[in-house]
Amino acid sequence: MSRDGTSTPTWAIELTPEHPPDRIADLAALAEGKGFDVAFASSHYFNRDPFVALSRMADATDEIRLGPGVVNPYESHPVKLAAQTATIDEVSGGRAVFGVGAGDRSSLATLGIDRERPLRRVLETFDLARDLWAGKTVTHEGTFTARDASLNLDATEIPVYVGAQGPHMLRMSAKHADGVLINASHPRDLEWAAGQVEKGLADRPTERGAFESLAFASVSVAGEEDAAREAARPPVAFIVGGAADPVLDRHDIDRDAASAVSDALERGALGEAFGRVTPAMIDAFCIAGTTDQIADRFEAALEHVDGIVVGSPLGPDLDDAIERASAALARTARD
């Protein structure tokens, strides 16, 4: 149940632009037809541009909400991110959402970027974006600089969802944003995160309005469990690479094994990193299996959140995975 008192969970999907934008647009249309509420386009330097993909997704759909999931304010200036998201809102007829987070530490390291003061930078980014979307001219001096910045776009309001995993980012999200995208798949992590969210909500100003907590869960579904688990290796590697020690300890993940994955990612040795993913890592950081198996995991997740983002990799066959994920979500809703 969402924090505004409604009882219908939000179903969202992450589409990764590792395929051409037209292919991503077709998948967004399929997801819309299968009842998903939101489609996020993920942002990684080695894939296609998420905003180009989102533009095509907007053309291919009518009602589903669309946004980056998630961009970070290190690779791109926050003013630029605000303008890009407002453009998606314009071309989609007001359907944009803004998914923003601190970014993956190992990926940023590959680009020679230091992820300094992540909580403050994310908060400043969406505070600035809200002012720009409202039509204001903004000067800002903080973790980044903007002087007399404004957007040549009509004023709009766009919901902000913060990608979060650590305690401080979770609490900040609940206090200041419209929603949180919890980077977790396992009920153990989601239960812990829900506790942090509640602490943030205790300090949330009344005028902020409703808040929504979504599990941004790595999901891999197929007709055969083994195929689903094998497809889970790449996203799990990136999750492990950015996981804090307390998260690893929560699942008894060997720290040396996790460091080996992280080191390979930072060297850009993606194949090696994926190969170093262990079964225990997949169990902890991905909802992987058959339709019935992931439906059970969705039900467990909804004990702690208001909805689920069906995240990368989806499965070995993307169209089939969207069909299966939709069926699993429908079963969850019936139960």
Residue pairs with C-beta under 8 A, 6 or more apart in sequence:
1 7
1 9
1 306
2 8
2 9
2 10
2 210
2 212
2 306
2 307
3 201
3 210
3 211
3 212
3 213
3 306
4 209
4 210
4 211
4 212
9 302
9 306
9 307
9 308
9 332
9 333
10 37
10 38
10 212
10 214
10 306
10 307
10 308
11 35
11 36
11 37
11 38
11 307
11 308
11 310
11 329
12 36
12 37
12 38
12 39
12 40
12 214
12 307
12 308
12 309
12 310
13 31
13 36
13 38
13 39
13 40
13 309
13 310
13 311
13 314
13 322
13 325
14 39
14 40
14 41
14 42
14 69
14 216
14 309
14 310
14 311
14 312
14 314
15 24
15 27
15 28
15 31
15 39
15 40
15 41
15 42
15 53
15 57
16 24
16 41
16 42
16 44
16 47
16 312
16 313
17 24
17 41
17 42
17 47
17 48
17 49
17 50
17 52
17 53
18 47
18 48
19 48
19 318
20 48
21 48
21 52
21 53
21 55
21 56
22 56
24 41
24 53
24 56
24 57
25 53
25 56
25 57
25 59
25 60
25 61
26 60
27 318
27 319
27 322
28 39
28 57
28 60
28 61
28 64
28 66
29 60
29 61
30 319
30 322
31 39
31 64
31 322
31 326
32 39
32 61
32 62
32 63
32 64
34 322
34 323
34 326
35 326
35 329
35 330
36 64
36 310
36 326
37 64
37 65
37 307
38 64
38 65
38 66
38 67
38 97
38 309
39 57
39 61
39 64
39 65
39 66
40 66
40 67
40 68
40 69
40 70
40 97
40 99
40 309
41 50
41 51
41 53
41 54
41 57
41 66
41 67
41 68
41 69
42 50
42 68
42 69
42 70
42 312
43 50
43 68
43 69
43 70
43 71
43 72
43 75
44 104
44 107
45 75
45 107
45 110
45 111
50 68
50 71
51 68
51 84
51 85
51 87
51 88
54 66
54 67
54 68
54 88
54 92
55 87
55 88
55 91
57 66
58 66
58 88
58 91
58 92
58 93
58 95
59 91
61 92
63 95
64 95
65 95
65 96
65 97
66 88
66 92
66 95
66 96
66 97
67 85
67 88
67 96
67 97
67 98
67 99
67 158
67 161
68 81
68 84
68 85
68 98
68 99
68 100
69 99
69 161
69 163
69 181
69 216
69 309
70 99
70 100
70 101
70 161
70 162
70 163
70 181
71 81
71 99
71 100
71 101
72 100
72 101
72 102
72 103
72 104
72 108
73 81
73 100
73 121
73 122
73 124
73 125
73 144
74 102
74 103
74 108
74 113
74 115
74 121
75 103
75 108
75 111
75 113
76 84
77 144
77 146
78 124
78 125
78 128
78 129
78 144
78 146
79 128
79 132
79 138
79 146
79 149
81 98
81 100
81 125
81 129
82 128
82 129
82 132
82 133
82 151
83 132
83 151
83 153
85 96
85 98
85 129
85 158
86 96
86 132
86 133
86 151
86 153
86 156
86 158
87 153
88 96
89 95
89 96
89 156
89 158
90 153
90 154
90 156
94 156
96 156
96 158
97 158
97 159
97 160
97 161
98 126
98 129
98 158
98 159
98 160
98 161
99 161
99 162
99 163
99 181
100 122
100 125
100 126
100 129
100 160
100 161
100 162
100 163
101 122
101 162
101 163
101 164
101 169
101 181
101 183
102 115
102 118
102 119
102 121
102 122
102 163
102 169
103 115
103 118
104 238
104 241
104 242
105 115
105 241
105 242
106 238
106 241
106 242
106 262
106 265
106 266
107 238
107 265
108 114
108 115
109 266
110 265
110 266
110 268
116 143
117 143
118 169
119 168
119 169
119 172
120 142
120 143
121 143
121 144
122 162
122 169
122 172
123 172
123 176
124 140
124 142
124 143
124 144
125 144
126 160
126 162
126 176
126 177
127 176
128 138
128 140
128 146
129 158
129 160
130 160
131 138
132 138
132 149
132 150
132 151
133 151
133 155
133 156
133 157
133 158
134 155
134 157
135 150
135 151
135 154
135 155
136 150
137 148
137 149
137 150
138 146
138 148
138 149
138 150
139 146
139 147
139 148
139 149
140 146
140 149
159 178
159 179
160 177
160 178
160 179
161 177
161 178
161 179
161 180
161 181
161 212
161 214
162 169
162 172
162 173
162 177
162 179
162 180
162 181
163 180
163 181
163 183
163 216
164 170
164 172
164 173
164 180
164 181
164 182
164 183
164 193
165 182
165 183
165 184
165 193
165 242
165 243
165 244
165 247
166 244
167 196
170 180
170 182
170 193
170 196
170 197
170 200
171 196
171 197
171 199
171 200
171 203
172 200
173 179
173 180
173 197
173 200
174 180
174 196
174 197
174 198
174 199
174 200
174 201
174 204
174 211
174 213
175 200
175 201
175 203
175 204
175 205
175 208
176 204
176 208
177 211
178 208
178 209
178 210
178 211
178 212
179 211
179 212
179 213
179 214
180 197
180 211
180 212
180 213
180 214
181 214
181 216
181 309
182 189
182 190
182 193
182 197
182 213
182 214
182 215
182 216
182 305
183 216
183 239
183 242
184 190
184 193
184 215
184 216
184 217
184 285
185 215
185 217
185 218
185 219
185 284
185 285
185 286
185 287
185 297
185 301
186 251
186 283
186 284
186 285
187 297
187 300
187 301
187 303
187 304
188 250
188 251
189 247
189 250
189 284
190 215
190 301
190 303
190 304
190 305
191 303
191 304
192 250
193 213
193 304
194 213
194 304
194 305
197 213
201 211
204 211
212 306
212 307
213 304
213 305
213 306
213 307
214 305
214 306
214 307
214 308
214 309
215 301
215 304
215 305
215 307
215 308
215 309
216 309
216 311
217 286
217 287
217 301
217 308
217 309
217 310
217 311
218 232
218 235
218 236
218 239
218 285
218 286
218 287
218 311
218 312
218 313
219 286
219 287
219 288
219 294
219 310
219 311
219 313
219 314
219 315
219 321
219 325
220 228
220 229
220 231
220 232
220 235
220 286
220 287
220 288
220 289
220 313
220 314
220 315
220 316
220 321
221 228
221 287
221 288
221 289
221 290
221 291
221 294
221 314
221 315
221 321
221 324
221 325
221 328
222 228
222 231
222 290
222 315
222 316
222 317
222 320
222 321
222 324
223 290
223 320
223 324
224 290
225 288
225 289
225 290
225 293
227 315
227 316
228 288
228 289
228 290
228 315
228 316
229 279
229 282
229 286
229 288
229 289
230 316
231 288
231 313
231 315
231 316
232 277
232 282
232 286
232 288
232 313
233 274
233 275
233 277
233 282
234 270
234 274
234 312
234 313
235 286
235 311
235 312
235 313
236 277
236 281
236 282
236 285
236 286
237 261
237 264
237 265
237 270
237 273
237 274
237 276
237 277
238 265
239 285
239 286
240 248
240 253
240 258
240 261
240 262
240 277
240 281
240 285
241 258
241 261
241 262
241 265
241 266
241 273
242 262
243 253
243 258
243 285
245 255
248 254
248 255
248 258
251 280
251 283
251 284
251 285
252 280
253 278
253 280
253 281
253 284
254 278
257 276
257 278
257 281
258 281
260 276
261 273
261 276
261 277
261 281
262 273
264 270
264 272
264 273
264 276
265 273
282 288
287 294
287 297
287 298
287 301
288 294
289 297
290 324
291 324
291 327
291 328
292 328
292 331
294 324
294 325
294 328
295 327
295 328
295 329
295 331
295 332
298 308
298 328
298 329
298 332
299 332
299 335
301 308
302 308
302 332
308 329
310 325
310 329
314 321
314 322
314 325
315 321
315 324
315 325
